[in-house]
Amino acid sequence: MSDGLFEMGSTSTGGSLSSADHAHAPLAVRMRPRTLDELVGQPQLRAAGSPLQQVIEAEKSLSLLLWGPPGTGKTTIASIVSGQTNRSFVEVSAVSAGVKEVRAAIDAARAQLVATGKETVLFVDEVHRFSKAQQDALLPGVENRWVTLIAATTENPSFSVVSPLLSRSLLLRLQSLTDDDIRDVLLRALKDERGLGGAYEIDDDALDHLVRLAGGDARRSLTYLEAAAGAAGAKTTIDLKTAETAADVAAVRYDRDGDQHYDVISAFIKSIRGSDADAALHYLARMLEAGEDPRFIARRLMISASEDIGLADPTALTTAVAAAQTVQLIGLPEAQLTLAHATIALAVAPKSNAVTTAIGAALGDVRAGRIGQVPSHLRDAHYAGAKKLGHGVNYRYAHDHPFGIAEQQYLPDELVDTTYYEPKEIGAEAQIKERWERVRNIIRGISPR
């Protein structure tokens, strides 16, 4: 396989399998990329001069934090680094390892470095699960470059990784693979000798079904393909029925003319926007039965909550976020109830696009160059010499004024009378509209009519 990026399970020191082990390994393991040139997706990681290129080609001992969804290649990248730089590969799982295991891994790497000069890639999976003490135990190895640390996380490192470790590592953001990336992974696995070696063909609708089921996770797509090949038996063609049976998911066809994925999600969002809960549930059911990634559906619900509902129902975004978190915690099939809950809540909620219009107008002004200088009284005055520059002078502290609102210019001179947010008289936003108009008049010194 010349392209492919996906995250695998544990890899032994050295990052390779014996020939006998490899022959019996799962398809996803056999098709693991061996070099940086074999990666698919993540073009930002393969750009000339990128941190990953420096680690591999210049063999620099840079510690990396890989942040991205499952199946985007975090473990694989660590394995490639060790393989292409001839470093030992040691994996520590944050699920099962403690401070003792972390220190033991670093001590072993240090001893090997002293004795043989060979460096070690220490891969820590799910580093966000490590406690502060466990993460602190990694610091000596990173600071002294006894190991090249590559830590993987599915959560924002700014909130889940301790500051000393974060400041000593380069953060690389991985994105979910596109449908085209997944399709390429599957087609190459069908042909490559490490994969199915050309023993099977696959019908277009079956291929589309496996791509859809993968949800941007290449490891999952190869697992489904291997199951489908096994279900094909003596047949040399994998058809839709075989793919359905293998994945144990009914392939409800979105649309025989193509663009099914995009058409149904579009209809789903437009039904919510149009307040038709019945239609929204229909399209939700079609996506669930077709194996759509529930995380994708949850993300679309969060977008809809701000884009189409906004402050007409301030609880809509909270509901959508809670649904997304629940999907992550419990998964399907139970999460389908949560997705239905959120779908109905958003569909029946009052609708306002005032938030969407407001940020669109503000972005439009900024992009058009309507920026201007921050008024002097609003500028930072917490440093020596700021007052001499007029920074903070005549600033009116809002809490010292009636209702906590002071008459004062906040916008730059070029935009002093600009209005972006125009609430609608719909749902909870009707009360917001009434208050906002009074507040804005006080701020701008406009007498009530």
C-alpha positions as CSV (number, residue, x, y, z in Angstrom):
1,M,0.0,0.0,0.0
2,S,1.5,3.4,-1.0
3,D,-1.0,5.4,1.0
4,G,-2.8,4.9,4.3
5,L,-2.9,6.6,7.6
6,F,-4.6,4.8,10.5
7,E,-4.2,4.1,14.2
8,M,-3.4,0.6,15.2
9,G,-3.1,-1.2,18.5
10,S,0.0,-2.0,20.5
11,T,3.2,-2.4,18.7
12,S,6.2,-4.1,20.1
13,T,9.6,-2.5,20.6
14,G,11.0,-1.8,17.2
15,G,7.6,-1.3,15.6
16,S,7.5,-4.4,13.4
17,L,6.0,-7.8,13.3
18,S,7.7,-11.1,12.2
19,S,6.6,-12.5,8.9
20,A,4.7,-15.3,10.5
21,D,2.9,-12.9,12.9
22,H,2.2,-10.5,10.0
23,A,0.5,-13.1,7.9
24,H,-2.0,-13.8,10.6
25,A,-2.4,-10.2,11.8
26,P,-5.6,-8.3,11.2
27,L,-5.9,-6.5,7.9
28,A,-5.7,-3.1,9.6
29,V,-2.3,-4.1,11.1
30,R,-1.0,-5.6,7.8
31,M,-1.8,-2.4,5.9
32,R,-0.2,-0.1,8.5
33,P,1.9,2.5,6.6
34,R,5.6,2.0,7.0
35,T,7.0,5.3,5.8
36,L,5.9,8.9,5.8
37,D,5.3,8.7,2.0
38,E,2.6,6.1,2.7
39,L,0.4,8.4,4.7
40,V,-2.9,9.4,3.3
41,G,-4.6,12.6,4.6
42,Q,-3.0,15.0,7.0
43,P,-1.1,16.9,4.3
44,Q,0.0,19.4,6.9
45,L,2.1,16.8,8.6
46,R,4.0,15.9,5.4
47,A,4.8,19.4,4.3
48,A,8.5,20.2,3.8
49,G,10.0,21.5,7.0
50,S,7.1,20.3,9.1
51,P,7.9,19.1,12.7
52,L,7.2,15.6,11.7
53,Q,9.5,15.8,8.7
54,Q,12.2,17.2,11.0
55,V,11.8,14.4,13.4
56,I,12.1,11.8,10.7
57,E,14.5,13.2,8.1
58,A,16.7,15.3,10.3
59,E,16.3,12.7,13.2
60,K,15.7,15.5,15.7
61,S,14.7,14.5,19.2
62,L,11.5,16.6,19.3
63,S,8.6,15.6,21.5
64,L,5.2,15.6,19.8
65,L,1.6,15.8,21.0
66,L,-0.8,14.3,18.5
67,W,-4.3,15.5,18.9
68,G,-7.1,14.1,16.8
69,P,-10.1,11.7,16.6
70,P,-9.7,7.9,16.7
71,G,-8.4,6.2,13.6
72,T,-6.5,9.2,12.2
73,G,-3.1,7.7,12.7
74,K,-1.6,8.7,16.0
75,T,-0.1,5.3,16.8
76,T,1.0,4.8,13.2
77,I,2.9,8.1,13.1
78,A,4.8,7.0,16.2
79,S,5.6,3.7,14.6
80,I,6.8,5.4,11.4
81,V,9.1,7.7,13.4
82,S,10.7,4.8,15.1
83,G,11.0,2.7,12.0
84,Q,12.4,5.4,9.7
85,T,14.9,6.7,12.3
86,N,15.9,3.2,13.5
87,R,14.8,4.0,17.0
88,S,13.3,1.5,19.5
89,F,9.6,1.8,19.9
90,V,8.0,1.5,23.3
91,E,4.3,2.0,23.9
92,V,2.8,2.8,27.3
93,S,-1.0,2.9,27.6
94,A,-2.4,5.6,30.0
95,V,-5.3,3.2,30.7
96,S,-3.2,0.6,32.4
97,A,0.2,2.2,33.2
98,G,1.2,4.0,36.4
99,V,4.1,6.2,37.5
100,K,6.2,3.1,38.1
101,E,5.7,1.8,34.5
102,V,6.4,5.3,33.1
103,R,9.7,5.7,35.0
104,A,10.7,2.1,34.2
105,A,10.2,2.8,30.4
106,I,12.3,6.0,30.6
107,D,15.0,4.3,32.7
108,A,15.3,1.5,30.1
109,A,15.5,4.0,27.3
110,R,18.2,6.0,29.1
111,A,20.2,2.8,29.8
112,Q,20.0,1.8,26.1
113,L,21.0,5.3,25.0
114,V,24.1,5.2,27.2
115,A,25.1,1.6,26.3
116,T,24.4,1.6,22.6
117,G,23.6,5.2,21.5
118,K,20.3,4.0,20.2
119,E,17.4,6.3,20.9
120,T,13.8,5.3,21.9
121,V,10.4,6.6,20.8
122,L,8.2,6.4,23.8
123,F,4.6,6.4,22.7
124,V,1.9,7.3,25.3
125,D,-1.6,6.5,24.1
126,E,-4.5,8.5,25.6
127,V,-2.2,10.7,27.6
128,H,-5.2,12.7,28.7
129,R,-6.0,9.8,31.0
130,F,-2.7,10.2,32.9
131,S,-2.9,12.0,36.2
132,K,-0.7,15.1,36.8
133,A,1.8,12.9,38.7
134,Q,2.0,10.5,35.8
135,Q,2.5,13.2,33.3
136,D,5.1,14.9,35.5
137,A,7.0,11.5,35.5
138,L,7.5,12.0,31.7
139,L,9.3,15.3,32.1
140,P,12.8,14.1,32.9
141,G,12.9,11.9,29.8
142,V,11.7,14.8,27.7
143,E,13.9,17.5,29.2
144,N,17.1,15.3,29.0
145,R,16.1,13.9,25.6
146,W,16.4,10.3,26.9
147,V,13.3,9.6,24.8
148,T,11.5,11.0,21.8
149,L,8.1,11.3,23.4
150,I,5.0,11.0,21.1
151,A,1.8,11.4,23.1
152,A,-1.6,10.9,21.7
153,T,-4.9,12.3,22.8
154,T,-8.4,12.7,21.6
155,E,-9.0,15.7,23.9
156,N,-7.8,19.2,23.7
157,P,-4.3,19.2,25.2
158,S,-4.7,22.7,26.6
159,F,-7.1,21.2,29.1
160,S,-5.8,17.7,29.5
161,V,-2.0,17.9,29.4
162,V,0.0,19.6,32.2
163,S,1.6,22.9,31.2
164,P,5.3,21.8,31.6
165,L,4.8,18.9,29.2
166,L,2.7,21.0,26.8
167,S,5.4,23.7,26.7
168,R,8.1,21.1,25.9
169,S,6.2,19.4,23.1
170,L,5.1,20.4,19.6
171,L,1.4,20.1,19.1
172,L,0.3,18.4,15.8
173,R,-3.5,18.5,15.1
174,L,-4.8,15.5,13.1
175,Q,-8.1,15.7,11.2
176,S,-10.6,13.0,10.4
177,L,-9.9,11.3,7.1
178,T,-12.2,12.3,4.2
179,D,-14.5,9.9,2.4
180,D,-12.0,10.0,-0.5
181,D,-9.1,9.1,1.9
182,I,-11.1,6.1,3.2
183,R,-12.0,5.0,-0.3
184,D,-8.4,5.1,-1.3
185,V,-7.4,3.0,1.8
186,L,-10.0,0.4,1.0
187,L,-9.1,0.1,-2.7
188,R,-5.4,-0.2,-2.0
189,A,-6.1,-2.8,0.7
190,L,-8.0,-4.8,-1.9
191,K,-5.0,-4.8,-4.3
192,D,-1.9,-4.8,-2.1
193,E,-0.1,-8.0,-1.4
194,R,0.0,-7.2,2.3
195,G,-3.8,-6.9,2.1
196,L,-6.2,-9.0,0.0
197,G,-3.8,-9.2,-2.9
198,G,-6.4,-8.7,-5.7
199,A,-8.4,-11.8,-4.6
200,Y,-11.6,-9.7,-4.5
201,E,-13.4,-7.0,-6.4
202,I,-16.0,-4.8,-4.8
203,D,-19.2,-3.2,-6.1
204,D,-19.4,0.5,-6.0
205,D,-22.5,0.5,-3.7
206,A,-20.7,-1.9,-1.3
207,L,-17.6,0.3,-1.3
208,D,-19.7,3.4,-0.6
209,H,-21.4,1.6,2.3
210,L,-18.1,0.7,3.9
211,V,-16.8,4.3,3.4
212,R,-20.0,5.6,5.1
213,L,-19.7,3.1,8.0
214,A,-16.1,4.1,8.6
215,G,-16.9,7.7,9.7
216,G,-13.4,8.9,8.9
217,D,-11.7,6.1,10.8
218,A,-9.5,4.0,8.4
219,R,-8.9,1.3,11.0
220,R,-12.7,0.7,11.2
221,S,-13.0,0.7,7.4
222,L,-10.4,-2.0,7.1
223,T,-12.0,-4.1,9.8
224,Y,-15.3,-4.0,7.9
225,L,-13.6,-4.8,4.6
226,E,-11.9,-7.8,6.2
227,A,-15.2,-9.0,7.6
228,A,-16.8,-8.5,4.2
229,A,-14.1,-10.5,2.4
230,G,-14.6,-13.3,4.9
231,A,-18.4,-13.3,4.3
232,A,-17.9,-13.4,0.6
233,G,-16.6,-17.0,0.9
234,A,-15.9,-18.5,-2.5
235,K,-17.2,-15.5,-4.3
236,T,-14.6,-13.1,-5.8
237,T,-16.9,-10.0,-5.6
238,I,-18.0,-8.2,-2.5
239,D,-21.5,-6.9,-3.1
240,L,-23.7,-4.7,-1.0
241,K,-25.6,-7.6,0.6
242,T,-22.3,-9.2,1.6
243,A,-21.0,-5.9,3.0
244,E,-24.3,-5.4,4.9
245,T,-24.1,-8.9,6.4
246,A,-20.5,-8.5,7.4
247,A,-21.0,-5.2,9.1
248,D,-24.3,-6.3,10.6
249,V,-25.8,-3.0,9.6
250,A,-28.7,-2.5,7.1
251,A,-27.5,-0.3,4.2
252,V,-30.5,2.0,3.8
253,R,-29.8,3.6,0.5
254,Y,-29.8,7.4,0.7
255,D,-30.3,8.0,-3.0
256,R,-29.4,5.8,-6.0
257,D,-28.1,8.8,-7.9
258,G,-25.3,9.5,-5.5
259,D,-24.6,12.3,-3.0
260,Q,-26.6,10.3,-0.5
261,H,-24.6,11.3,2.6
262,Y,-24.8,15.0,1.8
263,D,-28.4,15.0,0.7
264,V,-29.7,13.3,3.8
265,I,-27.7,15.4,6.3
266,S,-28.8,18.5,4.4
267,A,-32.5,17.4,4.6
268,F,-32.0,16.6,8.3
269,I,-30.7,20.1,9.1
270,K,-33.2,21.9,6.9
271,S,-36.1,19.9,8.6
272,I,-34.8,21.0,12.0
273,R,-34.5,24.6,10.8
274,G,-38.1,24.3,9.4
275,S,-39.3,23.0,12.8
276,D,-40.6,19.7,11.3
277,A,-39.7,17.2,14.1
278,D,-41.3,14.3,12.2
279,A,-39.2,14.9,9.1
280,A,-36.0,15.4,11.1
281,L,-36.6,12.1,12.9
282,H,-37.1,10.3,9.6
283,Y,-33.7,11.5,8.3
284,L,-32.1,10.8,11.6
285,A,-33.4,7.2,11.4
286,R,-32.1,6.8,7.8
287,M,-28.6,8.0,8.9
288,L,-28.5,5.7,11.9
289,E,-29.7,2.7,9.9
290,A,-27.1,3.4,7.2
291,G,-24.3,3.4,9.8
292,E,-23.6,7.1,9.8
293,D,-21.1,8.1,12.4
294,P,-23.2,9.4,15.4
295,R,-20.4,11.9,16.3
296,F,-21.0,13.5,12.9
297,I,-24.7,13.8,13.6
298,A,-24.0,15.3,17.0
299,R,-21.6,17.8,15.5
300,R,-24.3,19.0,13.0
301,L,-26.8,19.4,15.9
302,M,-24.4,21.6,17.8
303,I,-23.9,23.8,14.6
304,S,-27.7,23.9,14.1
305,A,-28.2,25.1,17.7
306,S,-26.2,28.2,17.1
307,E,-26.9,28.8,13.4
308,D,-30.7,28.4,13.4
309,I,-31.9,28.8,17.0
310,G,-29.4,31.0,18.8
311,L,-30.8,33.0,21.7
312,A,-34.4,32.3,20.7
313,D,-33.8,29.2,23.0
314,P,-30.6,29.6,24.9
315,T,-30.9,26.0,26.1
316,A,-30.6,24.6,22.6
317,L,-26.8,24.7,22.4
318,T,-26.6,23.2,25.9
319,T,-28.8,20.3,24.8
320,A,-26.8,19.7,21.6
321,V,-23.5,19.7,23.5
322,A,-24.9,17.3,26.1
323,A,-26.0,15.0,23.3
324,A,-22.5,15.1,21.8
325,Q,-20.9,14.2,25.1
326,T,-23.4,11.4,25.7
327,V,-22.7,10.0,22.2
328,Q,-19.0,9.9,23.2
329,L,-19.7,8.3,26.6
330,I,-22.2,5.6,25.7
331,G,-22.1,5.1,22.0
332,L,-24.7,3.3,19.9
333,P,-27.3,1.8,20.1
334,E,-28.3,3.7,23.3
335,A,-27.1,7.0,22.0
336,Q,-29.7,7.0,19.3
337,L,-32.2,8.0,22.1
338,T,-30.0,10.9,23.0
339,L,-29.7,12.0,19.3
340,A,-33.5,11.7,18.9
341,H,-34.0,13.7,22.1
342,A,-31.8,16.5,20.9
343,T,-33.2,16.4,17.4
344,I,-36.8,16.9,18.6
345,A,-35.7,19.6,21.1
346,L,-34.0,21.6,18.4
347,A,-36.8,21.0,15.8
348,V,-39.6,22.3,18.1
349,A,-37.5,25.2,19.5
350,P,-38.2,28.8,18.4
351,K,-35.8,29.8,15.6
352,S,-33.6,32.9,15.1
353,N,-30.6,33.4,12.9
354,A,-29.7,36.7,14.5
355,V,-26.5,35.2,15.9
356,T,-25.5,33.9,12.5
357,T,-26.3,37.3,10.9
358,A,-24.5,39.2,13.6
359,I,-21.1,37.3,13.3
360,G,-21.4,37.3,9.6
361,A,-21.7,41.1,9.5
362,A,-18.9,41.6,11.9
363,L,-16.6,39.3,10.0
364,G,-17.6,41.1,6.8
365,D,-16.4,44.4,8.2
366,V,-13.1,43.0,9.5
367,R,-12.4,41.3,6.1
368,A,-13.2,44.5,4.3
369,G,-10.7,46.4,6.4
370,R,-13.1,48.2,8.6
371,I,-11.1,47.7,11.8
372,G,-9.8,51.0,13.3
373,Q,-7.9,51.5,16.5
374,V,-9.0,50.2,19.8
375,P,-10.2,53.3,21.8
376,S,-7.5,54.6,24.1
377,H,-9.6,54.2,27.3
378,L,-10.1,50.5,26.5
379,R,-6.5,49.7,26.0
380,D,-4.4,47.7,28.4
381,A,-3.1,49.9,31.2
382,H,-1.4,47.3,33.4
383,Y,2.2,48.1,32.5
384,A,4.6,50.9,33.2
385,G,4.2,53.9,30.9
386,A,0.7,53.0,29.8
387,K,-0.9,56.0,31.4
388,K,1.5,58.4,29.7
389,L,0.2,56.9,26.4
390,G,-3.3,57.6,27.4
391,H,-4.2,54.0,27.8
392,G,-7.0,53.4,30.2
393,V,-7.5,57.1,30.9
394,N,-11.1,58.0,31.4
395,Y,-12.2,54.4,31.3
396,R,-15.6,54.1,33.0
397,Y,-15.9,51.0,35.2
398,A,-19.4,49.6,34.4
399,H,-20.1,48.3,37.9
400,D,-19.8,51.9,39.3
401,H,-22.9,52.9,37.3
402,P,-26.6,52.3,37.6
403,F,-27.7,48.8,36.3
404,G,-24.0,48.0,35.8
405,I,-24.0,49.9,32.4
406,A,-21.8,52.9,31.6
407,E,-22.2,55.4,28.7
408,Q,-19.0,54.8,26.9
409,Q,-17.6,54.2,23.4
410,Y,-16.5,50.6,22.9
411,L,-16.3,50.3,19.1
412,P,-13.4,51.9,17.1
413,D,-14.2,55.4,15.7
414,E,-14.8,54.0,12.2
415,L,-17.5,51.7,13.5
416,V,-19.0,53.9,16.3
417,D,-22.6,53.6,15.1
418,T,-22.5,50.1,13.7
419,T,-25.1,47.6,14.8
420,Y,-24.4,43.9,14.3
421,Y,-26.7,42.0,16.7
422,E,-30.4,42.5,15.9
423,P,-32.5,40.2,18.1
424,K,-35.8,38.9,16.8
425,E,-39.1,38.9,18.7
426,I,-39.1,35.1,18.8
427,G,-39.0,33.0,21.9
428,A,-36.6,34.0,24.6
429,E,-34.9,36.4,22.2
430,A,-37.9,38.7,22.5
431,Q,-37.0,39.6,26.0
432,I,-33.3,39.9,25.0
433,K,-34.3,42.2,22.2
434,E,-36.2,44.5,24.6
435,R,-33.3,44.6,27.1
436,W,-30.5,44.9,24.5
437,E,-32.2,48.0,22.9
438,R,-32.3,49.7,26.3
439,V,-28.7,48.7,27.1
440,R,-27.4,49.8,23.7
441,N,-29.1,53.2,24.0
442,I,-27.5,53.8,27.5
443,I,-24.0,52.8,26.2
444,R,-24.4,55.1,23.2
445,G,-25.9,58.0,25.1
446,I,-29.2,57.9,23.2
447,S,-32.2,59.3,25.1
448,P,-35.2,57.0,25.3
449,R,-38.0,57.9,22.9
